[in-house]
């Protein structure tokens, strides 16, 4: 006669076969690590081979990419520099950028300070690799969104402009200047 309980006393319980869960997790992590490692080593080998074959061409490609990334910032900077070269431009610059009031509390104070710059601020040239490497160009993007562009020409005054935010792909029109330093 059969026992009326569901308990079989531990007899006939199938033993689990295969790998335990922690083993499967460790194996998956190991495989993922190997895939990432092989990908990184392969990428470094590929880039190393390209650089070795044509170092000048690779440098030009990287520099071209960098130029296109900073071109919007440089064009906005050039517009500000052009404003600084004349009293009318300075007046328009101060009126369009209320952030300049932190340094110069009134338009008259800004125009008085800028009267010493007009003749010494030189026109900013086109953006070239030589300008980026050897002619005193500095572009800094802060995590807060501000962008500072500075240029120290060989002759004339150095100009440093801080814009309130980075230019996005669809942005048009001038960006607001929050700080200006002419040395």
C-alpha positions, 0 to 999 in steps of 0.5 A, spaced: 500 500 500 502 506 498 504 511 503 499 517 504 504 523 505 508 527 499 514 526 503 518 520 500 524 521 506 529 523 501 529 517 496 529 519 489 530 526 489 534 527 483 541 530 484 542 537 480 547 536 474 551 541 471 555 547 473 552 551 479 550 558 478 556 562 481 560 558 476 556 560 470 556 567 472 564 567 473 564 564 466 560 569 463 564 575 466 570 571 464 568 571 456 566 578 456 573 580 459 576 576 454 572 579 448 573 586 451 581 585 451 581 582 444 577 588 441 582 593 445 588 589 443 586 589 436 584 596 436 591 598 438 594 594 433 590 597 428 591 604 430 599 603 431 599 600 424 596 606 421 600 610 424 606 607 422 604 606 415 603 614 414 604 618 420 603 625 417 596 622 414 594 620 420 596 626 424 592 630 418 586 626 419 586 627 427 588 635 426 582 635 421 577 632 426 579 637 431 579 643 427 572 641 425 570 640 432 573 647 435 571 651 428 564 654 431 567 656 438 573 660 433 568 663 429 564 666 435 571 668 438 573 672 431 566 676 431 568 678 438 575 680 436 572 684 430 567 688 435 573 690 440 577 693 434 572 699 434 568 703 439 561 702 435 563 694 435 565 695 443 558 699 444 554 693 440 558 688 444 556 691 451 549 692 449 548 685 447 552 681 453 549 683 460 554 679 463 560 684 462 557 688 467 560 684 472 567 687 470 564 693 467 558 696 471 556 701 465 557 702 458 561 708 459 566 704 463 567 699 458 568 704 452 573 707 456 577 701 458 576 699 451 579 705 448 586 703 450 585 696 446 582 698 439 589 699 436 592 693 439 587 688 438 589 684 431 584 681 427 583 673 428 586 669 422 582 663 419 583 657 424 589 652 421 593 647 424 599 652 425 594 656 429 592 651 434 599 648 435 604 654 435 600 661 435 597 661 442 590 658 441 587 655 447 580 653 447 577 650 454 570 647 455 568 646 462 563 641 465 558 647 466 557 648 459 562 655 459 567 655 453 573 659 454 577 661 447 583 665 448 588 667 443 595 670 444 598 673 437 605 674 436 604 682 436 598 685 439 594 684 445 591 677 447 584 676 448 580 671 452 573 670 451 568 666 456 561 664 452 555 662 457 555 655 453 557 651 448 554 651 441 550 645 439 549 643 432 543 647 430 544 653 434 544 660 430 546 667 432 551 669 437 552 666 443 552 671 450 559 673 452 560 672 460 567 674 461 572 678 457 579 679 458 584 683 454 591 683 456 
